[in-house]
């Protein structure tokens, strides 16, 4: 009887060890599943100007990552589908298998890296302030962190955590919808909203009321890097994504897509890595 119990226990232990050994391989079959389904599912935020934005008149998606996602799907030999998300939800979507990859210029932060894995960076940026041309007290970056000023940021972006950590005197106003940032400044609820280089292109192109406040070191190294993201425990899939990033840097596709979308100064070239 003891011998039977021991054999059963050994069999259970052997099975458990086998399951644990197979778990990483099972978790990393992403590329195989993409090819079997003949579909690459790409998470995007459809309100990110120059990156992955839906045109207000035509409804067509456009931007650097719309173009590069199409290139990636072609390289993989599969169809492409977009899954709409936002910065407050995209990590949940990746973890819950709503998409295979996030391709919408996602800033690299230590907090996010605890939940998702990043590719090599392909874009980089400073932060920029946007205020009205008639605001009496804001002309330089250092003018923002003053008592009584309200700085508006979008929830889930790296601007939110950065401003909360660095501001000492000004108040931070966090909004969910990106359009609330402009509305907050125009209504006077906020003195300035914080954005990045890609969105600053929209500000300069479409907002006659707006004035851009550049950081003092705007010609220096760009501290914020952007990359593509995948769920954890997928080293082979991440490796394939990184191979794509390396290829588009070398063959000119990244530079061309950036030029098409007024983002060439934001590109991280191969020699910049």
ChimeraX commands (.cxc) that place a marker at each C-alpha (Angstrom):
marker #1 position 0.00,0.00,0.00 radius 0.5
marker #1 position 2.83,2.38,0.89 radius 0.5
marker #1 position 4.54,1.46,-2.34 radius 0.5
marker #1 position 1.44,2.39,-4.35 radius 0.5
marker #1 position 1.09,5.72,-2.56 radius 0.5
marker #1 position 4.74,6.51,-3.20 radius 0.5
marker #1 position 4.45,5.66,-6.87 radius 0.5
marker #1 position 1.36,7.82,-7.15 radius 0.5
marker #1 position 3.13,10.68,-5.41 radius 0.5
marker #1 position 6.13,10.32,-7.67 radius 0.5
marker #1 position 3.90,10.29,-10.74 radius 0.5
marker #1 position 2.14,13.45,-9.59 radius 0.5
marker #1 position 5.46,15.15,-8.87 radius 0.5
marker #1 position 6.83,14.11,-12.26 radius 0.5
marker #1 position 3.70,15.45,-13.98 radius 0.5
marker #1 position 3.90,18.73,-12.09 radius 0.5
marker #1 position 7.55,19.22,-13.00 radius 0.5
marker #1 position 6.76,18.42,-16.61 radius 0.5
marker #1 position 3.95,20.99,-16.66 radius 0.5
marker #1 position 6.22,23.63,-15.18 radius 0.5
marker #1 position 8.91,22.85,-17.72 radius 0.5
marker #1 position 6.46,23.17,-20.60 radius 0.5
marker #1 position 4.81,26.38,-19.36 radius 0.5
marker #1 position 7.33,28.85,-20.88 radius 0.5
marker #1 position 7.18,27.09,-24.25 radius 0.5
marker #1 position 3.39,27.16,-24.22 radius 0.5
marker #1 position 3.39,30.83,-23.27 radius 0.5
marker #1 position 5.79,31.66,-26.09 radius 0.5
marker #1 position 3.90,30.26,-29.06 radius 0.5
marker #1 position 2.73,33.74,-30.09 radius 0.5
marker #1 position 4.41,33.79,-33.49 radius 0.5
marker #1 position 3.06,30.33,-34.31 radius 0.5
marker #1 position -0.44,31.41,-33.31 radius 0.5
marker #1 position -0.21,34.56,-35.43 radius 0.5
marker #1 position 0.81,32.55,-38.45 radius 0.5
marker #1 position -1.82,29.86,-37.82 radius 0.5
marker #1 position -4.54,32.51,-37.52 radius 0.5
marker #1 position -3.06,34.44,-40.49 radius 0.5
marker #1 position -3.57,37.64,-38.52 radius 0.5
marker #1 position -1.47,40.16,-36.61 radius 0.5
marker #1 position -3.57,41.97,-34.00 radius 0.5
marker #1 position -2.09,45.38,-33.21 radius 0.5
marker #1 position -3.23,47.50,-30.30 radius 0.5
marker #1 position -3.32,51.22,-31.10 radius 0.5
marker #1 position -4.62,54.42,-29.55 radius 0.5
marker #1 position -6.60,56.05,-32.40 radius 0.5
marker #1 position -6.20,59.63,-31.09 radius 0.5
marker #1 position -2.41,59.86,-31.19 radius 0.5
marker #1 position -1.61,62.46,-33.84 radius 0.5
marker #1 position 1.15,61.44,-36.28 radius 0.5
marker #1 position 1.35,58.03,-34.57 radius 0.5
marker #1 position -1.97,56.19,-34.91 radius 0.5
marker #1 position -4.79,58.68,-35.41 radius 0.5
marker #1 position -8.19,58.37,-37.03 radius 0.5
marker #1 position -8.72,61.20,-39.52 radius 0.5
marker #1 position -11.71,63.27,-38.33 radius 0.5
marker #1 position -13.20,63.58,-41.83 radius 0.5
marker #1 position -12.40,60.32,-43.57 radius 0.5
marker #1 position -12.24,58.03,-40.53 radius 0.5
marker #1 position -9.10,56.48,-42.00 radius 0.5
marker #1 position -6.30,55.52,-39.65 radius 0.5
marker #1 position -3.00,57.25,-40.35 radius 0.5
marker #1 position 0.37,57.80,-38.72 radius 0.5
marker #1 position 3.82,56.28,-38.48 radius 0.5
marker #1 position 2.69,53.17,-36.63 radius 0.5
marker #1 position -0.23,52.54,-38.95 radius 0.5
marker #1 position 2.30,52.38,-41.79 radius 0.5
marker #1 position 4.85,50.33,-39.86 radius 0.5
marker #1 position 2.23,47.88,-38.55 radius 0.5
marker #1 position 1.29,47.21,-42.18 radius 0.5
marker #1 position 4.98,46.62,-42.94 radius 0.5
marker #1 position 5.30,44.20,-40.04 radius 0.5
marker #1 position 2.24,42.21,-41.12 radius 0.5
marker #1 position 3.65,42.00,-44.65 radius 0.5
marker #1 position 6.99,40.81,-43.30 radius 0.5
marker #1 position 5.18,38.09,-41.34 radius 0.5
marker #1 position 3.02,37.20,-44.33 radius 0.5
marker #1 position -0.27,37.66,-42.46 radius 0.5
marker #1 position -3.29,39.95,-42.45 radius 0.5
marker #1 position -3.45,42.98,-40.18 radius 0.5
marker #1 position -6.18,44.03,-37.75 radius 0.5
marker #1 position -6.18,46.96,-35.34 radius 0.5
marker #1 position -7.51,46.81,-31.79 radius 0.5
marker #1 position -8.35,50.19,-30.30 radius 0.5
marker #1 position -7.12,50.85,-26.77 radius 0.5
marker #1 position -5.71,53.72,-24.71 radius 0.5
marker #1 position -2.87,54.36,-22.28 radius 0.5
marker #1 position -4.94,53.46,-19.25 radius 0.5
marker #1 position -5.91,50.04,-20.62 radius 0.5
marker #1 position -3.34,48.73,-23.09 radius 0.5
marker #1 position -1.40,46.61,-20.59 radius 0.5
marker #1 position -4.61,44.85,-19.58 radius 0.5
marker #1 position -5.37,44.23,-23.26 radius 0.5
marker #1 position -1.95,42.64,-23.82 radius 0.5
marker #1 position -2.22,40.48,-20.72 radius 0.5
marker #1 position -5.75,39.38,-21.62 radius 0.5
marker #1 position -4.71,38.46,-25.19 radius 0.5
marker #1 position -6.81,41.12,-26.88 radius 0.5
marker #1 position -3.86,41.88,-29.17 radius 0.5
marker #1 position -0.44,40.51,-30.03 radius 0.5
marker #1 position 1.54,43.74,-29.83 radius 0.5
marker #1 position 1.12,47.41,-28.94 radius 0.5
marker #1 position 2.34,49.73,-31.70 radius 0.5
marker #1 position 1.57,53.34,-30.79 radius 0.5
marker #1 position 4.76,54.97,-29.51 radius 0.5
marker #1 position 4.60,53.69,-25.94 radius 0.5
marker #1 position 7.05,55.44,-23.65 radius 0.5
marker #1 position 9.45,53.24,-21.73 radius 0.5
marker #1 position 8.99,53.50,-17.95 radius 0.5
marker #1 position 10.15,51.23,-15.10 radius 0.5
marker #1 position 6.60,50.84,-13.79 radius 0.5
marker #1 position 5.28,49.61,-17.14 radius 0.5
marker #1 position 8.28,47.31,-17.59 radius 0.5
marker #1 position 7.10,45.34,-14.56 radius 0.5
marker #1 position 4.04,44.23,-16.54 radius 0.5
marker #1 position 5.09,44.29,-20.21 radius 0.5
marker #1 position 8.22,43.84,-22.32 radius 0.5
marker #1 position 9.58,46.55,-24.60 radius 0.5
marker #1 position 11.25,46.32,-27.97 radius 0.5
marker #1 position 14.32,48.39,-28.75 radius 0.5
marker #1 position 13.32,52.09,-28.97 radius 0.5
marker #1 position 12.50,53.61,-32.34 radius 0.5
marker #1 position 11.39,57.14,-31.36 radius 0.5
marker #1 position 12.45,59.58,-28.63 radius 0.5
marker #1 position 11.16,62.90,-27.36 radius 0.5
marker #1 position 11.34,65.76,-24.93 radius 0.5
marker #1 position 8.21,67.01,-23.19 radius 0.5
marker #1 position 6.49,70.19,-24.34 radius 0.5
marker #1 position 4.03,72.55,-22.70 radius 0.5
marker #1 position 1.03,73.99,-24.53 radius 0.5
marker #1 position -0.59,77.19,-23.34 radius 0.5
marker #1 position -2.52,80.04,-24.95 radius 0.5
marker #1 position -0.82,82.86,-26.81 radius 0.5
marker #1 position -2.49,85.30,-24.42 radius 0.5
marker #1 position -1.41,83.69,-21.15 radius 0.5
marker #1 position 0.39,86.43,-19.19 radius 0.5
marker #1 position 2.68,84.33,-17.03 radius 0.5
marker #1 position 4.03,81.45,-19.12 radius 0.5
marker #1 position 6.83,81.88,-21.61 radius 0.5
marker #1 position 9.55,79.51,-20.39 radius 0.5
marker #1 position 9.56,75.95,-19.05 radius 0.5
marker #1 position 10.57,77.06,-15.55 radius 0.5
marker #1 position 7.56,79.38,-15.39 radius 0.5
marker #1 position 5.22,76.41,-15.06 radius 0.5
marker #1 position 6.11,75.14,-11.58 radius 0.5
marker #1 position 4.80,78.15,-9.70 radius 0.5
marker #1 position 2.19,78.39,-6.92 radius 0.5
marker #1 position -1.31,78.76,-8.35 radius 0.5
marker #1 position -0.50,77.19,-11.73 radius 0.5
marker #1 position -2.41,74.12,-12.88 radius 0.5
marker #1 position -0.62,71.64,-15.16 radius 0.5
marker #1 position -2.85,69.29,-17.14 radius 0.5
marker #1 position -1.75,65.76,-18.09 radius 0.5
marker #1 position -3.50,62.76,-19.59 radius 0.5
marker #1 position -4.12,59.76,-17.35 radius 0.5
marker #1 position -1.88,56.77,-17.99 radius 0.5
marker #1 position 0.84,58.68,-19.87 radius 0.5
marker #1 position 4.41,59.04,-18.68 radius 0.5
marker #1 position 3.74,62.80,-18.41 radius 0.5
marker #1 position 1.35,62.07,-15.53 radius 0.5
marker #1 position 3.90,60.22,-13.39 radius 0.5
marker #1 position 6.74,62.59,-14.34 radius 0.5
marker #1 position 4.84,65.74,-13.43 radius 0.5
marker #1 position 3.53,64.29,-10.18 radius 0.5
marker #1 position 7.08,63.38,-9.19 radius 0.5
marker #1 position 8.83,66.59,-10.24 radius 0.5
marker #1 position 6.44,69.48,-9.66 radius 0.5
marker #1 position 6.88,71.16,-6.28 radius 0.5
marker #1 position 4.51,74.12,-6.41 radius 0.5
marker #1 position 2.06,73.77,-9.29 radius 0.5
marker #1 position -1.04,71.57,-9.12 radius 0.5
marker #1 position -1.51,68.59,-11.44 radius 0.5
marker #1 position -4.86,68.14,-13.18 radius 0.5
marker #1 position -5.30,64.60,-14.58 radius 0.5
marker #1 position -7.82,64.03,-17.40 radius 0.5
marker #1 position -8.84,60.88,-19.23 radius 0.5
marker #1 position -9.82,62.07,-22.70 radius 0.5
marker #1 position -6.94,63.77,-24.55 radius 0.5
marker #1 position -9.33,66.44,-25.82 radius 0.5
marker #1 position -9.91,67.47,-22.21 radius 0.5
marker #1 position -6.37,68.83,-22.11 radius 0.5
marker #1 position -7.10,71.45,-24.76 radius 0.5
marker #1 position -10.50,72.22,-23.21 radius 0.5
marker #1 position -8.93,72.67,-19.77 radius 0.5
marker #1 position -6.43,75.22,-21.08 radius 0.5
marker #1 position -8.98,77.08,-23.20 radius 0.5
marker #1 position -11.50,77.24,-20.35 radius 0.5
marker #1 position -8.91,78.42,-17.84 radius 0.5
marker #1 position -9.14,75.31,-15.63 radius 0.5
marker #1 position -5.48,74.68,-16.46 radius 0.5
marker #1 position -2.64,76.99,-17.41 radius 0.5
marker #1 position -0.79,74.51,-19.60 radius 0.5
marker #1 position -1.01,70.92,-20.75 radius 0.5
marker #1 position 1.97,68.63,-21.26 radius 0.5
marker #1 position 2.55,66.65,-24.42 radius 0.5
marker #1 position 5.36,65.16,-26.51 radius 0.5
marker #1 position 6.97,65.84,-29.86 radius 0.5
marker #1 position 4.44,63.91,-32.01 radius 0.5
marker #1 position 1.42,65.65,-30.51 radius 0.5
marker #1 position 3.19,69.01,-30.61 radius 0.5
marker #1 position 3.03,68.74,-34.41 radius 0.5
marker #1 position -0.78,68.81,-34.17 radius 0.5
marker #1 position -0.65,71.82,-31.87 radius 0.5
marker #1 position 1.46,73.81,-34.30 radius 0.5
marker #1 position -0.59,72.76,-37.31 radius 0.5
marker #1 position -4.16,73.12,-36.10 radius 0.5
marker #1 position -4.43,75.29,-32.97 radius 0.5
marker #1 position -4.19,78.98,-33.77 radius 0.5
marker #1 position -4.69,79.84,-30.11 radius 0.5
marker #1 position -1.82,77.68,-28.87 radius 0.5
marker #1 position 1.77,78.50,-28.00 radius 0.5
marker #1 position 4.37,75.79,-27.52 radius 0.5
marker #1 position 6.74,75.94,-24.55 radius 0.5
marker #1 position 9.91,74.01,-25.25 radius 0.5
marker #1 position 12.18,72.64,-22.51 radius 0.5
marker #1 position 15.45,74.44,-21.91 radius 0.5
marker #1 position 17.46,71.46,-23.17 radius 0.5
marker #1 position 15.39,70.87,-26.33 radius 0.5
marker #1 position 18.59,70.45,-28.37 radius 0.5
marker #1 position 20.10,67.98,-25.92 radius 0.5
marker #1 position 19.59,64.23,-25.52 radius 0.5
marker #1 position 15.95,63.17,-25.66 radius 0.5
marker #1 position 15.16,61.57,-22.30 radius 0.5
marker #1 position 11.96,59.77,-23.21 radius 0.5
marker #1 position 12.15,56.72,-25.47 radius 0.5
marker #1 position 9.27,55.01,-27.27 radius 0.5
marker #1 position 9.02,51.36,-28.23 radius 0.5
marker #1 position 6.64,48.56,-29.16 radius 0.5
marker #1 position 5.33,46.32,-26.39 radius 0.5
marker #1 position 4.35,42.68,-25.91 radius 0.5
marker #1 position 3.09,40.63,-22.99 radius 0.5
marker #1 position 5.59,39.09,-20.57 radius 0.5
marker #1 position 7.19,35.66,-21.04 radius 0.5
marker #1 position 7.38,35.75,-24.83 radius 0.5
marker #1 position 11.13,35.97,-25.58 radius 0.5
marker #1 position 10.87,34.48,-29.06 radius 0.5
marker #1 position 8.06,36.83,-30.07 radius 0.5
marker #1 position 9.92,39.78,-28.56 radius 0.5
marker #1 position 13.00,38.72,-30.49 radius 0.5
marker #1 position 11.01,38.75,-33.74 radius 0.5
marker #1 position 9.67,42.22,-32.92 radius 0.5
marker #1 position 13.19,43.46,-32.22 radius 0.5
marker #1 position 14.36,42.01,-35.53 radius 0.5
marker #1 position 11.67,44.04,-37.27 radius 0.5
marker #1 position 12.72,47.22,-35.44 radius 0.5
marker #1 position 16.34,46.61,-36.45 radius 0.5
marker #1 position 15.36,45.98,-40.07 radius 0.5
marker #1 position 13.27,49.14,-40.49 radius 0.5
marker #1 position 16.12,51.21,-39.09 radius 0.5
marker #1 position 18.57,49.72,-41.55 radius 0.5
marker #1 position 16.46,49.52,-44.71 radius 0.5
marker #1 position 15.02,53.05,-44.51 radius 0.5
marker #1 position 11.39,52.19,-43.76 radius 0.5
marker #1 position 11.46,53.88,-40.35 radius 0.5
marker #1 position 13.00,57.04,-41.76 radius 0.5
marker #1 position 10.48,57.12,-44.63 radius 0.5
marker #1 position 7.47,56.58,-42.37 radius 0.5
marker #1 position 8.76,59.27,-40.00 radius 0.5
marker #1 position 9.22,61.68,-42.90 radius 0.5
marker #1 position 5.69,60.96,-44.12 radius 0.5
marker #1 position 4.33,61.95,-40.70 radius 0.5
marker #1 position 6.56,64.91,-39.79 radius 0.5
marker #1 position 8.43,62.91,-37.15 radius 0.5
marker #1 position 11.95,62.65,-38.54 radius 0.5
marker #1 position 13.53,64.59,-35.60 radius 0.5
marker #1 position 12.07,61.99,-33.23 radius 0.5
marker #1 position 13.61,58.94,-34.91 radius 0.5
marker #1 position 16.06,56.74,-33.00 radius 0.5
marker #1 position 18.44,55.51,-35.66 radius 0.5
marker #1 position 20.52,52.33,-35.38 radius 0.5
marker #1 position 23.62,54.28,-34.33 radius 0.5
marker #1 position 21.65,55.98,-31.53 radius 0.5
marker #1 position 20.87,52.73,-29.67 radius 0.5
marker link #1:1,2 radius 0.2
marker link #1:2,3 radius 0.2
marker link #1:3,4 radius 0.2
marker link #1:4,5 radius 0.2
marker link #1:5,6 radius 0.2
marker link #1:6,7 radius 0.2
marker link #1:7,8 radius 0.2
marker link #1:8,9 radius 0.2
marker link #1:9,10 radius 0.2
marker link #1:10,11 radius 0.2
marker link #1:11,12 radius 0.2
marker link #1:12,13 radius 0.2
marker link #1:13,14 radius 0.2
marker link #1:14,15 radius 0.2
marker link #1:15,16 radius 0.2
marker link #1:16,17 radius 0.2
marker link #1:17,18 radius 0.2
marker link #1:18,19 radius 0.2
marker link #1:19,20 radius 0.2
marker link #1:20,21 radius 0.2
marker link #1:21,22 radius 0.2
marker link #1:22,23 radius 0.2
marker link #1:23,24 radius 0.2
marker link #1:24,25 radius 0.2
marker link #1:25,26 radius 0.2
marker link #1:26,27 radius 0.2
marker link #1:27,28 radius 0.2
marker link #1:28,29 radius 0.2
marker link #1:29,30 radius 0.2
marker link #1:30,31 radius 0.2
marker link #1:31,32 radius 0.2
marker link #1:32,33 radius 0.2
marker link #1:33,34 radius 0.2
marker link #1:34,35 radius 0.2
marker link #1:35,36 radius 0.2
marker link #1:36,37 radius 0.2
marker link #1:37,38 radius 0.2
marker link #1:38,39 radius 0.2
marker link #1:39,40 radius 0.2
marker link #1:40,41 radius 0.2
marker link #1:41,42 radius 0.2
marker link #1:42,43 radius 0.2
marker link #1:43,44 radius 0.2
marker link #1:44,45 radius 0.2
marker link #1:45,46 radius 0.2
marker link #1:46,47 radius 0.2
marker link #1:47,48 radius 0.2
marker link #1:48,49 radius 0.2
marker link #1:49,50 radius 0.2
marker link #1:50,51 radius 0.2
marker link #1:51,52 radius 0.2
marker link #1:52,53 radius 0.2
marker link #1:53,54 radius 0.2
marker link #1:54,55 radius 0.2
marker link #1:55,56 radius 0.2
marker link #1:56,57 radius 0.2
marker link #1:57,58 radius 0.2
marker link #1:58,59 radius 0.2
marker link #1:59,60 radius 0.2
marker link #1:60,61 radius 0.2
marker link #1:61,62 radius 0.2
marker link #1:62,63 radius 0.2
marker link #1:63,64 radius 0.2
marker link #1:64,65 radius 0.2
marker link #1:65,66 radius 0.2
marker link #1:66,67 radius 0.2
marker link #1:67,68 radius 0.2
marker link #1:68,69 radius 0.2
marker link #1:69,70 radius 0.2
marker link #1:70,71 radius 0.2
marker link #1:71,72 radius 0.2
marker link #1:72,73 radius 0.2
marker link #1:73,74 radius 0.2
marker link #1:74,75 radius 0.2
marker link #1:75,76 radius 0.2
marker link #1:76,77 radius 0.2
marker link #1:77,78 radius 0.2
marker link #1:78,79 radius 0.2
marker link #1:79,80 radius 0.2
marker link #1:80,81 radius 0.2
marker link #1:81,82 radius 0.2
marker link #1:82,83 radius 0.2
marker link #1:83,84 radius 0.2
marker link #1:84,85 radius 0.2
marker link #1:85,86 radius 0.2
marker link #1:86,87 radius 0.2
marker link #1:87,88 radius 0.2
marker link #1:88,89 radius 0.2
marker link #1:89,90 radius 0.2
marker link #1:90,91 radius 0.2
marker link #1:91,92 radius 0.2
marker link #1:92,93 radius 0.2
marker link #1:93,94 radius 0.2
marker link #1:94,95 radius 0.2
marker link #1:95,96 radius 0.2
marker link #1:96,97 radius 0.2
marker link #1:97,98 radius 0.2
marker link #1:98,99 radius 0.2
marker link #1:99,100 radius 0.2
marker link #1:100,101 radius 0.2
marker link #1:101,102 radius 0.2
marker link #1:102,103 radius 0.2
marker link #1:103,104 radius 0.2
marker link #1:104,105 radius 0.2
marker link #1:105,106 radius 0.2
marker link #1:106,107 radius 0.2
marker link #1:107,108 radius 0.2
marker link #1:108,109 radius 0.2
marker link #1:109,110 radius 0.2
marker link #1:110,111 radius 0.2
marker link #1:111,112 radius 0.2
marker link #1:112,113 radius 0.2
marker link #1:113,114 radius 0.2
marker link #1:114,115 radius 0.2
marker link #1:115,116 radius 0.2
marker link #1:116,117 radius 0.2
marker link #1:117,118 radius 0.2
marker link #1:118,119 radius 0.2
marker link #1:119,120 radius 0.2
marker link #1:120,121 radius 0.2
marker link #1:121,122 radius 0.2
marker link #1:122,123 radius 0.2
marker link #1:123,124 radius 0.2
marker link #1:124,125 radius 0.2
marker link #1:125,126 radius 0.2
marker link #1:126,127 radius 0.2
marker link #1:127,128 radius 0.2
marker link #1:128,129 radius 0.2
marker link #1:129,130 radius 0.2
marker link #1:130,131 radius 0.2
marker link #1:131,132 radius 0.2
marker link #1:132,133 radius 0.2
marker link #1:133,134 radius 0.2
marker link #1:134,135 radius 0.2
marker link #1:135,136 radius 0.2
marker link #1:136,137 radius 0.2
marker link #1:137,138 radius 0.2
marker link #1:138,139 radius 0.2
marker link #1:139,140 radius 0.2
marker link #1:140,141 radius 0.2
marker link #1:141,142 radius 0.2
marker link #1:142,143 radius 0.2
marker link #1:143,144 radius 0.2
marker link #1:144,145 radius 0.2
marker link #1:145,146 radius 0.2
marker link #1:146,147 radius 0.2
marker link #1:147,148 radius 0.2
marker link #1:148,149 radius 0.2
marker link #1:149,150 radius 0.2
marker link #1:150,151 radius 0.2
marker link #1:151,152 radius 0.2
marker link #1:152,153 radius 0.2
marker link #1:153,154 radius 0.2
marker link #1:154,155 radius 0.2
marker link #1:155,156 radius 0.2
marker link #1:156,157 radius 0.2
marker link #1:157,158 radius 0.2
marker link #1:158,159 radius 0.2
marker link #1:159,160 radius 0.2
marker link #1:160,161 radius 0.2
marker link #1:161,162 radius 0.2
marker link #1:162,163 radius 0.2
marker link #1:163,164 radius 0.2
marker link #1:164,165 radius 0.2
marker link #1:165,166 radius 0.2
marker link #1:166,167 radius 0.2
marker link #1:167,168 radius 0.2
marker link #1:168,169 radius 0.2
marker link #1:169,170 radius 0.2
marker link #1:170,171 radius 0.2
marker link #1:171,172 radius 0.2
marker link #1:172,173 radius 0.2
marker link #1:173,174 radius 0.2
marker link #1:174,175 radius 0.2
marker link #1:175,176 radius 0.2
marker link #1:176,177 radius 0.2
marker link #1:177,178 radius 0.2
marker link #1:178,179 radius 0.2
marker link #1:179,180 radius 0.2
marker link #1:180,181 radius 0.2
marker link #1:181,182 radius 0.2
marker link #1:182,183 radius 0.2
marker link #1:183,184 radius 0.2
marker link #1:184,185 radius 0.2
marker link #1:185,186 radius 0.2
marker link #1:186,187 radius 0.2
marker link #1:187,188 radius 0.2
marker link #1:188,189 radius 0.2
marker link #1:189,190 radius 0.2
marker link #1:190,191 radius 0.2
marker link #1:191,192 radius 0.2
marker link #1:192,193 radius 0.2
marker link #1:193,194 radius 0.2
marker link #1:194,195 radius 0.2
marker link #1:195,196 radius 0.2
marker link #1:196,197 radius 0.2
marker link #1:197,198 radius 0.2
marker link #1:198,199 radius 0.2
marker link #1:199,200 radius 0.2
marker link #1:200,201 radius 0.2
marker link #1:201,202 radius 0.2
marker link #1:202,203 radius 0.2
marker link #1:203,204 radius 0.2
marker link #1:204,205 radius 0.2
marker link #1:205,206 radius 0.2
marker link #1:206,207 radius 0.2
marker link #1:207,208 radius 0.2
marker link #1:208,209 radius 0.2
marker link #1:209,210 radius 0.2
marker link #1:210,211 radius 0.2
marker link #1:211,212 radius 0.2
marker link #1:212,213 radius 0.2
marker link #1:213,214 radius 0.2
marker link #1:214,215 radius 0.2
marker link #1:215,216 radius 0.2
marker link #1:216,217 radius 0.2
marker link #1:217,218 radius 0.2
marker link #1:218,219 radius 0.2
marker link #1:219,220 radius 0.2
marker link #1:220,221 radius 0.2
marker link #1:221,222 radius 0.2
marker link #1:222,223 radius 0.2
marker link #1:223,224 radius 0.2
marker link #1:224,225 radius 0.2
marker link #1:225,226 radius 0.2
marker link #1:226,227 radius 0.2
marker link #1:227,228 radius 0.2
marker link #1:228,229 radius 0.2
marker link #1:229,230 radius 0.2
marker link #1:230,231 radius 0.2
marker link #1:231,232 radius 0.2
marker link #1:232,233 radius 0.2
marker link #1:233,234 radius 0.2
marker link #1:234,235 radius 0.2
marker link #1:235,236 radius 0.2
marker link #1:236,237 radius 0.2
marker link #1:237,238 radius 0.2
marker link #1:238,239 radius 0.2
marker link #1:239,240 radius 0.2
marker link #1:240,241 radius 0.2
marker link #1:241,242 radius 0.2
marker link #1:242,243 radius 0.2
marker link #1:243,244 radius 0.2
marker link #1:244,245 radius 0.2
marker link #1:245,246 radius 0.2
marker link #1:246,247 radius 0.2
marker link #1:247,248 radius 0.2
marker link #1:248,249 radius 0.2
marker link #1:249,250 radius 0.2
marker link #1:250,251 radius 0.2
marker link #1:251,252 radius 0.2
marker link #1:252,253 radius 0.2
marker link #1:253,254 radius 0.2
marker link #1:254,255 radius 0.2
marker link #1:255,256 radius 0.2
marker link #1:256,257 radius 0.2
marker link #1:257,258 radius 0.2
marker link #1:258,259 radius 0.2
marker link #1:259,260 radius 0.2
marker link #1:260,261 radius 0.2
marker link #1:261,262 radius 0.2
marker link #1:262,263 radius 0.2
marker link #1:263,264 radius 0.2
marker link #1:264,265 radius 0.2
marker link #1:265,266 radius 0.2
marker link #1:266,267 radius 0.2
marker link #1:267,268 radius 0.2
marker link #1:268,269 radius 0.2
marker link #1:269,270 radius 0.2
marker link #1:270,271 radius 0.2
marker link #1:271,272 radius 0.2
marker link #1:272,273 radius 0.2
view
